[in-house]
C-alpha cells in the first residue's frame, strides 16, 4: 500500500502543480473542470446512484452546466460563491445534527443537489482565484495543507475531546485548534510577504480562521456521506489514496469561501498596494 501511494503521488503531484500554476484562462478552467468532474463522478455514487449509465449522464449534465457558465461569464461571477456560502451553512447544520436530521438530505435527489452547491462553486472559486493572481490560489492550498498537518500532529499529541464522534471519530477539538494555529502563522507570514499592511493583515488572519473551520467542515461532510453510504473511500481512482474527493474534500469548502471573502474583503487591500 505504501509503495502504491508513493507511485501515485510521484506522478500526481507534478501534474496537479503544472495544471494549477502553469495554465491560465480557458486551459486552467478546463483542467479544474476535469478535477471537479472526477469528483462529481464519485459524488453520484455517494448519492446512491449505482448504474454507470446514469452516473455518466449526470456527470455529462454537470459538464454542460459548467460549459454554459463559462461562456456566460458565471465562472468568474460572485453569485455562485454566495450560493456556496448558504449551502455550507446548511451542510453545517446537517453535519452537527447527524444522524438525527438525516431524513432531510438522505434522498438521492437531495444528495445530488448537495453536490451541485459543493462542487460547482468550488470550480468557480478556482477560476476567480487564478484570475486574481496565483499567489492567492497558492495561499488557500497551503492553508488547507497546513490545517491538515497542524490538526494531525496536535490531535495525536493532545486530542481528547471528540469533534464529531458520530461522523468522524478520529477528529478532535484539539486537532482543530492545532490546525488553526498553523494556518494563523501561515496568514501572518503571507501578510508580511505581500505586504498587506496592518488592516489587510488583520483581515487575512480573520478570513483564514473562517476558512480553516470551513475546510474542516468539508472533510466532515464527505465523512458523513461515506458513513451513510457505508464506504471507506469515495472511489479507487487514485490507487493508494482513495478517490479524488478524498483528496479535495476540504478544498471544496475552502476554495469558494476564501474566494468570496477575498472578493468582498481582501481584494481592496491588495489593489491598494
Secondary structure as UniProt FT lines:
FT   HELIX           2..22
FT   HELIX           25..46
FT   TURN            47..48
FT   HELIX           52..72
FT   HELIX           74..76
FT   HELIX           79..96
FT   TURN            97..101
FT   HELIX           102..104
FT   HELIX           108..132
FT   HELIX           134..158
FT   STRAND          162..164
FT   TURN            165..167
FT   STRAND          168..172
FT   HELIX           173..194
FT   HELIX           197..229
FT   TURN            239..241
FT   HELIX           244..261
FT   HELIX           262..266
FT   HELIX           267..271
//
